[in-house]
Amino acid sequence: MDQSLLVSVIFVVQICNSLFGNRISGSILDEINAISTLEELVLESNQLEGNLPSSLEKLTNLRRLSLFANNLIGTILESFHNLKNLKEFTIDENDLSGKITDWIGNWTQLERLYLQGTSMEGPIPSTISQLKNLSELLISDLSGPTPTTQIPNLEDMKMLKILGDEKLLDYGSNPGIH
């Protein structure tokens, strides 16, 4: 990518925080970590591809990371456990794989977690019950143990939808899962 274009993209991200639906292609650049004060990164509905870059781990002020509907592959990196200020993490409709790791319990500020339409593996880790602010959890297509029998304690959940094995669990406005 040409240096002036990179500077322009970084400027746009700093000003409006969102590049939603702009048909941006290519990979997420490692240079994104130059915006150390970035709080929201919304790259939904583009044509991004490749792995999630490890440079995202350096965006420790990030509150919202939304990468919905791209062509991303690989796994959620272990180093992402440092993103402790996240309130929203949406990676739906990407071809990400691997287990939902136990360190997800580190994201104690998380309110919305959308993992539907990925190739993630179950089970849902018990550490997810440490996410006391989590109000929306959408998961589908988990491989491995059936998620319907292994849902951890999520007593403050407002919306829980799990789609897998042709079954949809929709706990609506008050799931009361214990």
Backbone as JSON Lines, residues from 0, in Angstrom:
{"i":0,"aa":"M","n":[0.85,-1.18,0.0],"ca":[0.0,0.0,0.0],"c":[0.89,1.23,0.0]}
{"i":1,"aa":"D","n":[0.54,2.19,-0.79],"ca":[1.27,3.45,-0.89],"c":[1.17,4.21,0.43]}
{"i":2,"aa":"Q","n":[2.27,4.82,0.85],"ca":[2.37,5.48,2.16],"c":[1.31,6.57,2.35]}
{"i":3,"aa":"S","n":[1.02,7.36,1.31],"ca":[0.02,8.42,1.45],"c":[-1.37,7.84,1.62]}
{"i":4,"aa":"L","n":[-1.65,6.72,0.95],"ca":[-2.95,6.07,1.12],"c":[-3.07,5.52,2.53]}
{"i":5,"aa":"L","n":[-2.0,4.93,3.05],"ca":[-2.0,4.42,4.42],"c":[-2.28,5.55,5.41]}
{"i":6,"aa":"V","n":[-1.63,6.69,5.24],"ca":[-1.86,7.83,6.12],"c":[-3.3,8.29,6.02]}
{"i":7,"aa":"S","n":[-3.87,8.3,4.81],"ca":[-5.27,8.7,4.63],"c":[-6.22,7.73,5.33]}
{"i":8,"aa":"V","n":[-5.97,6.43,5.19],"ca":[-6.82,5.44,5.84],"c":[-6.75,5.59,7.36]}
{"i":9,"aa":"I","n":[-5.54,5.77,7.9],"ca":[-5.38,5.96,9.34],"c":[-6.11,7.21,9.79]}
{"i":10,"aa":"F","n":[-6.06,8.29,9.01],"ca":[-6.76,9.53,9.35],"c":[-8.27,9.3,9.38]}
{"i":11,"aa":"V","n":[-8.81,8.6,8.37],"ca":[-10.25,8.32,8.33],"c":[-10.67,7.49,9.54]}
{"i":12,"aa":"V","n":[-9.89,6.47,9.87],"ca":[-10.21,5.63,11.02],"c":[-10.2,6.46,12.31]}
{"i":13,"aa":"Q","n":[-9.24,7.36,12.45],"ca":[-9.18,8.19,13.65],"c":[-10.39,9.12,13.75]}
{"i":14,"aa":"I","n":[-10.84,9.67,12.66],"ca":[-11.93,10.64,12.66],"c":[-13.29,9.96,12.82]}
{"i":15,"aa":"C","n":[-13.58,8.97,12.0],"ca":[-14.95,8.42,12.0],"c":[-15.06,7.04,12.61]}
{"i":16,"aa":"N","n":[-13.95,6.39,12.91],"ca":[-13.93,5.07,13.56],"c":[-14.57,3.96,12.75]}
{"i":17,"aa":"S","n":[-15.17,4.26,11.61],"ca":[-15.87,3.23,10.88],"c":[-15.57,3.32,9.39]}
{"i":18,"aa":"L","n":[-15.27,2.18,8.83],"ca":[-15.12,2.04,7.39],"c":[-16.08,0.96,6.91]}
{"i":19,"aa":"F","n":[-17.28,0.96,7.48],"ca":[-18.33,-0.02,7.22],"c":[-18.74,0.0,5.75]}
{"i":20,"aa":"G","n":[-18.76,-1.17,5.13],"ca":[-19.32,-1.35,3.8],"c":[-18.69,-0.53,2.69]}
{"i":21,"aa":"N","n":[-17.39,-0.41,2.68],"ca":[-16.72,0.39,1.66],"c":[-15.98,-0.44,0.63]}
{"i":22,"aa":"R","n":[-16.22,-1.74,0.6],"ca":[-15.57,-2.65,-0.34],"c":[-14.05,-2.6,-0.25]}
{"i":23,"aa":"I","n":[-13.55,-2.38,0.95],"ca":[-12.11,-2.37,1.16],"c":[-11.61,-3.81,1.04]}
{"i":24,"aa":"S","n":[-10.57,-3.99,0.25],"ca":[-10.03,-5.34,0.07],"c":[-8.59,-5.39,0.56]}
{"i":25,"aa":"G","n":[-8.06,-6.58,0.6],"ca":[-6.7,-6.77,1.1],"c":[-6.75,-7.24,2.54]}
{"i":26,"aa":"S","n":[-5.64,-7.07,3.24],"ca":[-5.58,-7.53,4.62],"c":[-5.58,-6.32,5.56]}
{"i":27,"aa":"I","n":[-5.83,-6.59,6.84],"ca":[-5.75,-5.53,7.85],"c":[-4.26,-5.28,8.08]}
{"i":28,"aa":"L","n":[-3.87,-4.06,7.9],"ca":[-2.44,-3.71,7.96],"c":[-1.92,-3.69,9.39]}
{"i":29,"aa":"D","n":[-0.69,-4.15,9.56],"ca":[-0.04,-4.09,10.87],"c":[0.11,-2.65,11.36]}
{"i":30,"aa":"E","n":[0.17,-1.71,10.44],"ca":[0.35,-0.31,10.8],"c":[-0.83,0.27,11.58]}
{"i":31,"aa":"I","n":[-1.93,-0.46,11.63],"ca":[-3.1,0.02,12.39],"c":[-2.73,0.27,13.85]}
{"i":32,"aa":"N","n":[-1.72,-0.43,14.35],"ca":[-1.3,-0.25,15.75],"c":[-0.68,1.11,16.01]}
{"i":33,"aa":"A","n":[-0.44,1.9,14.93],"ca":[0.09,3.25,15.1],"c":[-0.94,4.18,15.75]}
{"i":34,"aa":"I","n":[-2.2,3.76,15.74],"ca":[-3.26,4.57,16.33],"c":[-3.5,4.05,17.75]}
{"i":35,"aa":"S","n":[-2.58,4.3,18.64],"ca":[-2.64,3.71,19.98],"c":[-3.84,4.17,20.8]}
{"i":36,"aa":"T","n":[-4.45,5.28,20.44],"ca":[-5.62,5.78,21.18],"c":[-6.94,5.31,20.6]}
{"i":37,"aa":"L","n":[-6.89,4.5,19.55],"ca":[-8.1,4.03,18.87],"c":[-9.01,3.28,19.84]}
{"i":38,"aa":"E","n":[-10.29,3.66,19.87],"ca":[-11.26,3.02,20.75],"c":[-12.27,2.17,19.99]}
{"i":39,"aa":"E","n":[-12.49,2.47,18.72],"ca":[-13.41,1.7,17.9],"c":[-12.8,1.44,16.54]}
{"i":40,"aa":"L","n":[-12.89,0.19,16.11],"ca":[-12.44,-0.18,14.78],"c":[-13.56,-0.99,14.14]}
{"i":41,"aa":"V","n":[-14.26,-0.36,13.21],"ca":[-15.4,-0.99,12.55],"c":[-15.05,-1.16,11.08]}
{"i":42,"aa":"L","n":[-14.81,-2.39,10.69],"ca":[-14.47,-2.73,9.32],"c":[-15.47,-3.74,8.76]}
{"i":43,"aa":"E","n":[-16.7,-3.64,9.2],"ca":[-17.75,-4.58,8.8],"c":[-18.05,-4.49,7.31]}
{"i":44,"aa":"S","n":[-18.49,-5.61,6.77],"ca":[-19.03,-5.68,5.41],"c":[-18.08,-5.1,4.36]}
{"i":45,"aa":"N","n":[-16.86,-5.56,4.41],"ca":[-15.88,-5.21,3.39],"c":[-15.41,-6.49,2.73]}
{"i":46,"aa":"Q","n":[-14.27,-6.46,2.12],"ca":[-13.73,-7.63,1.45],"c":[-12.33,-7.93,1.97]}
{"i":47,"aa":"L","n":[-12.15,-7.72,3.27],"ca":[-10.85,-7.96,3.89],"c":[-10.58,-9.45,3.95]}
{"i":48,"aa":"E","n":[-9.33,-9.83,3.81],"ca":[-8.98,-11.25,3.84],"c":[-7.67,-11.43,4.58]}
{"i":49,"aa":"G","n":[-7.34,-12.68,4.82],"ca":[-6.11,-13.0,5.54],"c":[-6.38,-13.21,7.01]}
{"i":50,"aa":"N","n":[-5.3,-13.37,7.75],"ca":[-5.38,-13.61,9.19],"c":[-5.61,-12.32,9.96]}
{"i":51,"aa":"L","n":[-6.14,-12.46,11.18],"ca":[-6.2,-11.32,12.09],"c":[-4.77,-10.96,12.45]}
{"i":52,"aa":"P","n":[-4.37,-9.72,12.26],"ca":[-2.97,-9.38,12.55],"c":[-2.7,-9.28,14.04]}
{"i":53,"aa":"S","n":[-1.54,-9.75,14.45],"ca":[-1.17,-9.69,15.86],"c":[-1.03,-8.24,16.33]}
{"i":54,"aa":"S","n":[-0.85,-7.31,15.41],"ca":[-0.7,-5.9,15.79],"c":[-1.95,-5.35,16.47]}
{"i":55,"aa":"L","n":[-3.11,-5.98,16.27],"ca":[-4.33,-5.53,16.94],"c":[-4.21,-5.63,18.46]}
{"i":56,"aa":"E","n":[-3.36,-6.54,18.94],"ca":[-3.17,-6.71,20.38],"c":[-2.65,-5.44,21.05]}
{"i":57,"aa":"K","n":[-2.03,-4.57,20.28],"ca":[-1.46,-3.34,20.84],"c":[-2.49,-2.23,21.0]}
{"i":58,"aa":"L","n":[-3.69,-2.44,20.49],"ca":[-4.74,-1.43,20.59],"c":[-5.5,-1.63,21.9]}
{"i":59,"aa":"T","n":[-4.82,-1.43,23.0],"ca":[-5.37,-1.75,24.32],"c":[-6.49,-0.81,24.76]}
{"i":60,"aa":"N","n":[-6.71,0.3,24.05],"ca":[-7.83,1.19,24.36],"c":[-9.09,0.82,23.58]}
{"i":61,"aa":"L","n":[-8.98,-0.2,22.73],"ca":[-10.09,-0.6,21.88],"c":[-11.29,-1.06,22.72]}
{"i":62,"aa":"R","n":[-12.44,-0.45,22.45],"ca":[-13.68,-0.85,23.11],"c":[-14.58,-1.63,22.17]}
{"i":63,"aa":"R","n":[-14.41,-1.37,20.88],"ca":[-15.25,-2.05,19.88],"c":[-14.38,-2.51,18.72]}
{"i":64,"aa":"L","n":[-14.44,-3.8,18.45],"ca":[-13.75,-4.39,17.3],"c":[-14.79,-5.16,16.51]}
{"i":65,"aa":"S","n":[-15.17,-4.62,15.37],"ca":[-16.22,-5.22,14.57],"c":[-15.69,-5.53,13.17]}
{"i":66,"aa":"L","n":[-15.55,-6.81,12.89],"ca":[-15.0,-7.29,11.63],"c":[-16.0,-8.17,10.89]}
{"i":67,"aa":"F","n":[-17.26,-8.03,11.2],"ca":[-18.36,-8.8,10.63],"c":[-18.31,-8.8,9.09]}
{"i":68,"aa":"A","n":[-18.61,-9.94,8.49],"ca":[-18.81,-10.08,7.04],"c":[-17.61,-9.66,6.2]}
{"i":69,"aa":"N","n":[-16.5,-10.31,6.44],"ca":[-15.32,-10.17,5.61],"c":[-14.89,-11.57,5.19]}
{"i":70,"aa":"N","n":[-13.67,-11.74,4.8],"ca":[-13.16,-13.04,4.39],"c":[-11.92,-13.4,5.21]}
{"i":71,"aa":"L","n":[-12.0,-13.13,6.51],"ca":[-10.86,-13.38,7.39],"c":[-10.74,-14.85,7.72]}
{"i":72,"aa":"I","n":[-9.52,-15.31,7.9],"ca":[-9.24,-16.71,8.21],"c":[-8.33,-16.78,9.42]}
{"i":73,"aa":"G","n":[-8.06,-18.0,9.87],"ca":[-7.13,-18.21,10.98],"c":[-7.86,-18.33,12.3]}
{"i":74,"aa":"T","n":[-7.19,-17.93,13.36],"ca":[-7.74,-18.08,14.7],"c":[-7.72,-16.73,15.43]}
{"i":75,"aa":"I","n":[-8.45,-16.68,16.54],"ca":[-8.35,-15.52,17.42],"c":[-7.05,-15.73,18.2]}
{"i":76,"aa":"L","n":[-6.16,-14.8,18.07],"ca":[-4.81,-14.96,18.61],"c":[-4.79,-14.9,20.14]}
{"i":77,"aa":"E","n":[-3.91,-15.68,20.71],"ca":[-3.7,-15.71,22.16],"c":[-3.4,-14.3,22.69]}
{"i":78,"aa":"S","n":[-2.69,-13.52,21.92],"ca":[-2.3,-12.17,22.36],"c":[-3.49,-11.22,22.49]}
{"i":79,"aa":"F","n":[-4.65,-11.59,21.95],"ca":[-5.83,-10.73,22.07],"c":[-6.35,-10.67,23.51]}
{"i":80,"aa":"H","n":[-5.85,-11.53,24.38],"ca":[-6.3,-11.49,25.77],"c":[-5.99,-10.13,26.41]}
{"i":81,"aa":"N","n":[-5.08,-9.36,25.8],"ca":[-4.73,-8.03,26.32],"c":[-5.78,-6.97,26.03]}
{"i":82,"aa":"L","n":[-6.74,-7.26,25.2],"ca":[-7.76,-6.27,24.82],"c":[-8.85,-6.21,25.89]}
{"i":83,"aa":"K","n":[-8.47,-5.84,27.08],"ca":[-9.36,-5.92,28.25],"c":[-10.42,-4.83,28.31]}
{"i":84,"aa":"N","n":[-10.36,-3.85,27.41],"ca":[-11.37,-2.79,27.4],"c":[-12.49,-3.05,26.4]}
{"i":85,"aa":"L","n":[-12.42,-4.18,25.69],"ca":[-13.44,-4.49,24.69],"c":[-14.83,-4.59,25.3]}
{"i":86,"aa":"K","n":[-15.78,-3.91,24.66],"ca":[-17.2,-4.05,25.03],"c":[-17.95,-4.8,23.93]}
{"i":87,"aa":"E","n":[-17.4,-4.77,22.72],"ca":[-18.02,-5.47,21.6],"c":[-16.95,-6.13,20.75]}
{"i":88,"aa":"F","n":[-17.17,-7.41,20.45],"ca":[-16.28,-8.17,19.58],"c":[-17.16,-8.94,18.62]}
{"i":89,"aa":"T","n":[-17.2,-8.5,17.36],"ca":[-18.04,-9.15,16.36],"c":[-17.18,-9.63,15.21]}
{"i":90,"aa":"I","n":[-17.15,-10.93,15.03],"ca":[-16.38,-11.52,13.94],"c":[-17.25,-12.47,13.12]}
{"i":91,"aa":"D","n":[-18.56,-12.28,13.17],"ca":[-19.49,-13.13,12.42],"c":[-19.12,-13.18,10.94]}
{"i":92,"aa":"E","n":[-19.52,-14.28,10.34],"ca":[-19.4,-14.46,8.9],"c":[-17.98,-14.26,8.38]}
{"i":93,"aa":"N","n":[-17.04,-14.85,9.07],"ca":[-15.65,-14.98,8.63],"c":[-15.29,-16.45,8.78]}
{"i":94,"aa":"D","n":[-14.24,-16.88,8.16],"ca":[-13.86,-18.29,8.25],"c":[-12.78,-18.49,9.32]}
{"i":95,"aa":"L","n":[-13.06,-17.98,10.51],"ca":[-12.13,-18.15,11.62],"c":[-12.38,-19.5,12.27]}
{"i":96,"aa":"S","n":[-11.33,-20.12,12.75],"ca":[-11.44,-21.46,13.31],"c":[-10.73,-21.5,14.66]}
{"i":97,"aa":"G","n":[-10.67,-22.68,15.22],"ca":[-10.01,-22.86,16.51],"c":[-11.02,-22.8,17.65]}
{"i":98,"aa":"K","n":[-10.52,-23.08,18.83],"ca":[-11.39,-23.1,20.02],"c":[-11.66,-21.7,20.52]}
{"i":99,"aa":"I","n":[-12.81,-21.56,21.18],"ca":[-13.08,-20.34,21.93],"c":[-12.28,-20.53,23.21]}
{"i":100,"aa":"T","n":[-11.23,-19.76,23.38],"ca":[-10.26,-20.03,24.44],"c":[-10.71,-19.55,25.81]}
{"i":101,"aa":"D","n":[-10.14,-20.15,26.83],"ca":[-10.47,-19.8,28.21],"c":[-10.16,-18.35,28.56]}
{"i":102,"aa":"W","n":[-9.16,-17.77,27.91],"ca":[-8.79,-16.4,28.26],"c":[-9.86,-15.38,27.89]}
{"i":103,"aa":"I","n":[-10.91,-15.81,27.21],"ca":[-11.99,-14.88,26.88],"c":[-12.6,-14.28,28.16]}
{"i":104,"aa":"G","n":[-12.42,-14.98,29.28],"ca":[-12.86,-14.46,30.58],"c":[-12.12,-13.2,31.0]}
{"i":105,"aa":"N","n":[-10.99,-12.89,30.36],"ca":[-10.25,-11.65,30.64],"c":[-10.98,-10.42,30.13]}
{"i":106,"aa":"W","n":[-11.88,-10.6,29.19],"ca":[-12.59,-9.47,28.6],"c":[-13.79,-9.09,29.47]}
{"i":107,"aa":"T","n":[-13.55,-8.73,30.69],"ca":[-14.61,-8.52,31.68],"c":[-15.53,-7.35,31.37]}
{"i":108,"aa":"Q","n":[-15.15,-6.47,30.46],"ca":[-16.01,-5.34,30.07],"c":[-16.96,-5.72,28.93]}
{"i":109,"aa":"L","n":[-16.78,-6.9,28.35],"ca":[-17.51,-7.29,27.14],"c":[-19.02,-7.33,27.36]}
{"i":110,"aa":"E","n":[-19.75,-6.69,26.44],"ca":[-21.21,-6.67,26.47],"c":[-21.81,-7.47,25.32]}
{"i":111,"aa":"R","n":[-21.14,-7.46,24.15],"ca":[-21.64,-8.15,22.97],"c":[-20.54,-9.01,22.36]}
{"i":112,"aa":"L","n":[-20.86,-10.28,22.13],"ca":[-19.93,-11.23,21.52],"c":[-20.67,-11.98,20.44]}
{"i":113,"aa":"Y","n":[-20.28,-11.74,19.19],"ca":[-20.93,-12.36,18.04],"c":[-19.93,-13.24,17.31]}
{"i":114,"aa":"L","n":[-20.18,-14.54,17.34],"ca":[-19.29,-15.51,16.69],"c":[-20.05,-16.38,15.69]}
{"i":115,"aa":"Q","n":[-21.23,-15.94,15.27],"ca":[-22.02,-16.79,14.38],"c":[-21.46,-16.8,12.97]}
{"i":116,"aa":"G","n":[-21.64,-17.93,12.29],"ca":[-21.17,-18.05,10.92],"c":[-19.67,-18.18,10.79]}
{"i":117,"aa":"T","n":[-19.0,-18.67,11.82],"ca":[-17.57,-18.93,11.75],"c":[-17.37,-20.45,11.78]}
{"i":118,"aa":"S","n":[-16.16,-20.87,11.86],"ca":[-15.86,-22.3,11.99],"c":[-15.22,-22.57,13.34]}
{"i":119,"aa":"M","n":[-15.62,-21.81,14.35],"ca":[-15.06,-21.96,15.69],"c":[-15.46,-23.32,16.27]}
{"i":120,"aa":"E","n":[-14.68,-23.78,17.24],"ca":[-14.92,-25.07,17.88],"c":[-15.42,-24.86,19.3]}
{"i":121,"aa":"G","n":[-16.3,-25.76,19.75],"ca":[-16.77,-25.75,21.12],"c":[-15.86,-26.58,21.98]}
{"i":122,"aa":"P","n":[-16.2,-26.72,23.21],"ca":[-17.39,-26.15,23.85],"c":[-17.17,-24.68,24.22]}
{"i":123,"aa":"I","n":[-18.24,-24.05,24.64],"ca":[-18.15,-22.69,25.15],"c":[-17.42,-22.78,26.49]}
{"i":124,"aa":"P","n":[-16.31,-22.06,26.67],"ca":[-15.53,-22.22,27.91],"c":[-16.28,-21.68,29.13]}
{"i":125,"aa":"S","n":[-16.09,-22.31,30.25],"ca":[-16.76,-21.89,31.48],"c":[-16.35,-20.48,31.91]}
{"i":126,"aa":"T","n":[-15.17,-20.02,31.48],"ca":[-14.72,-18.68,31.85],"c":[-15.62,-17.59,31.27]}
{"i":127,"aa":"I","n":[-16.46,-17.94,30.32],"ca":[-17.38,-16.95,29.78],"c":[-18.35,-16.45,30.85]}
{"i":128,"aa":"S","n":[-18.55,-17.25,31.88],"ca":[-19.44,-16.82,32.98],"c":[-18.83,-15.69,33.8]}
{"i":129,"aa":"Q","n":[-17.54,-15.39,33.6],"ca":[-16.9,-14.25,34.27],"c":[-17.26,-12.93,33.62]}
{"i":130,"aa":"L","n":[-17.91,-12.99,32.48],"ca":[-18.26,-11.78,31.73],"c":[-19.6,-11.26,32.24]}
{"i":131,"aa":"K","n":[-19.58,-10.62,33.37],"ca":[-20.8,-10.16,34.04],"c":[-21.54,-9.08,33.28]}
{"i":132,"aa":"N","n":[-20.87,-8.38,32.34],"ca":[-21.52,-7.35,31.54],"c":[-22.07,-7.88,30.23]}
{"i":133,"aa":"L","n":[-21.8,-9.16,29.93],"ca":[-22.23,-9.74,28.66],"c":[-23.75,-9.82,28.6]}
{"i":134,"aa":"S","n":[-24.32,-9.13,27.62],"ca":[-25.78,-9.15,27.48],"c":[-26.22,-9.78,26.17]}
{"i":135,"aa":"E","n":[-25.31,-9.88,25.19],"ca":[-25.65,-10.5,23.91],"c":[-24.55,-11.46,23.49]}
{"i":136,"aa":"L","n":[-24.94,-12.7,23.26],"ca":[-24.03,-13.74,22.8],"c":[-24.7,-14.47,21.65]}
{"i":137,"aa":"L","n":[-24.1,-14.39,20.48],"ca":[-24.62,-15.08,19.31],"c":[-23.54,-16.0,18.77]}
{"i":138,"aa":"I","n":[-23.83,-17.29,18.73],"ca":[-22.87,-18.3,18.3],"c":[-23.59,-19.27,17.39]}
{"i":139,"aa":"S","n":[-22.92,-19.67,16.31],"ca":[-23.47,-20.74,15.48],"c":[-22.33,-21.53,14.88]}
{"i":140,"aa":"D","n":[-22.69,-22.66,14.34],"ca":[-21.76,-23.49,13.59],"c":[-20.56,-23.95,14.41]}
{"i":141,"aa":"L","n":[-20.73,-24.09,15.72],"ca":[-19.62,-24.62,16.52],"c":[-19.45,-26.08,16.21]}
{"i":142,"aa":"S","n":[-18.21,-26.47,16.0],"ca":[-17.94,-27.89,15.86],"c":[-17.5,-28.4,17.22]}
{"i":143,"aa":"G","n":[-17.47,-29.68,17.39],"ca":[-17.09,-30.25,18.69],"c":[-18.33,-30.56,19.51]}
{"i":144,"aa":"P","n":[-18.2,-30.58,20.85],"ca":[-19.33,-30.92,21.7],"c":[-20.53,-30.0,21.45]}
{"i":145,"aa":"T","n":[-21.71,-30.59,21.51],"ca":[-22.93,-29.83,21.27],"c":[-23.06,-28.7,22.27]}
{"i":146,"aa":"P","n":[-23.12,-27.45,21.8],"ca":[-23.15,-26.31,22.7],"c":[-24.4,-26.25,23.57]}
{"i":147,"aa":"T","n":[-25.49,-26.87,23.14],"ca":[-26.73,-26.78,23.89],"c":[-26.65,-27.48,25.24]}
{"i":148,"aa":"T","n":[-25.71,-28.39,25.42],"ca":[-25.61,-29.09,26.69],"c":[-24.49,-28.55,27.56]}
{"i":149,"aa":"Q","n":[-23.75,-27.58,27.05],"ca":[-22.58,-27.12,27.78],"c":[-22.55,-25.6,27.86]}
{"i":150,"aa":"I","n":[-23.67,-25.0,28.21],"ca":[-23.72,-23.55,28.33],"c":[-23.39,-23.18,29.78]}
{"i":151,"aa":"P","n":[-22.34,-22.39,29.97],"ca":[-21.97,-21.98,31.32],"c":[-23.01,-21.04,31.94]}
{"i":152,"aa":"N","n":[-22.84,-20.74,33.2],"ca":[-23.74,-19.85,33.92],"c":[-23.69,-18.44,33.31]}
{"i":153,"aa":"L","n":[-24.82,-17.98,32.79],"ca":[-24.91,-16.66,32.16],"c":[-26.17,-15.95,32.68]}
{"i":154,"aa":"E","n":[-26.25,-15.76,33.96],"ca":[-27.49,-15.3,34.56],"c":[-27.92,-13.9,34.2]}
{"i":155,"aa":"D","n":[-27.03,-13.02,33.75],"ca":[-27.41,-11.65,33.4],"c":[-27.64,-11.45,31.91]}
{"i":156,"aa":"M","n":[-27.69,-12.51,31.16],"ca":[-27.84,-12.46,29.72],"c":[-29.21,-11.93,29.33]}
{"i":157,"aa":"K","n":[-29.23,-11.0,28.35],"ca":[-30.5,-10.49,27.83],"c":[-30.88,-11.21,26.54]}
{"i":158,"aa":"M","n":[-29.88,-11.55,25.73],"ca":[-30.15,-12.24,24.48],"c":[-29.08,-13.29,24.25]}
{"i":159,"aa":"L","n":[-29.5,-14.51,24.07],"ca":[-28.59,-15.61,23.78],"c":[-29.17,-16.4,22.62]}
{"i":160,"aa":"K","n":[-28.41,-16.5,21.56],"ca":[-28.85,-17.32,20.44],"c":[-27.69,-18.23,20.07]}
{"i":161,"aa":"I","n":[-27.96,-19.51,20.06],"ca":[-26.97,-20.5,19.65],"c":[-27.61,-21.35,18.57]}
{"i":162,"aa":"L","n":[-26.99,-21.39,17.42],"ca":[-27.49,-22.17,16.31],"c":[-26.47,-23.25,16.01]}
{"i":163,"aa":"G","n":[-26.9,-24.48,16.04],"ca":[-25.98,-25.57,15.73],"c":[-26.76,-26.86,15.63]}
{"i":164,"aa":"D","n":[-26.29,-27.75,14.82],"ca":[-26.96,-29.03,14.63],"c":[-28.44,-28.84,14.3]}
{"i":165,"aa":"E","n":[-28.74,-27.85,13.45],"ca":[-30.1,-27.58,13.03],"c":[-31.03,-27.15,14.17]}
{"i":166,"aa":"K","n":[-30.48,-26.77,15.32],"ca":[-31.31,-26.36,16.46],"c":[-30.99,-24.91,16.8]}
{"i":167,"aa":"L","n":[-31.99,-24.13,17.1],"ca":[-31.79,-22.76,17.52],"c":[-32.29,-22.61,18.94]}
{"i":168,"aa":"L","n":[-31.41,-22.2,19.81],"ca":[-31.83,-21.85,21.17],"c":[-31.93,-20.34,21.21]}
{"i":169,"aa":"D","n":[-33.06,-19.81,21.52],"ca":[-33.24,-18.36,21.62],"c":[-33.83,-18.09,23.0]}
{"i":170,"aa":"Y","n":[-33.01,-17.54,23.87],"ca":[-33.44,-17.32,25.24],"c":[-34.05,-15.95,25.44]}
{"i":171,"aa":"G","n":[-34.26,-15.22,24.33],"ca":[-35.0,-13.98,24.38],"c":[-34.49,-12.95,25.35]}
{"i":172,"aa":"S","n":[-35.42,-12.29,26.06],"ca":[-35.05,-11.17,26.88],"c":[-34.52,-11.54,28.26]}
{"i":173,"aa":"N","n":[-34.77,-12.74,28.75],"ca":[-34.28,-13.12,30.06],"c":[-34.05,-14.63,30.11]}
{"i":174,"aa":"P","n":[-32.88,-15.07,29.69],"ca":[-32.67,-16.51,29.57],"c":[-32.67,-17.27,30.89]}
{"i":175,"aa":"G","n":[-32.22,-16.64,31.97],"ca":[-32.18,-17.32,33.24],"c":[-31.4,-18.61,33.22]}
{"i":176,"aa":"I","n":[-30.32,-18.63,32.49],"ca":[-29.5,-19.84,32.39],"c":[-28.62,-19.97,33.61]}
{"i":177,"aa":"H","n":[-28.65,-21.11,34.26],"ca":[-27.81,-21.33,35.45],"c":[-27.1,-22.66,35.31]}
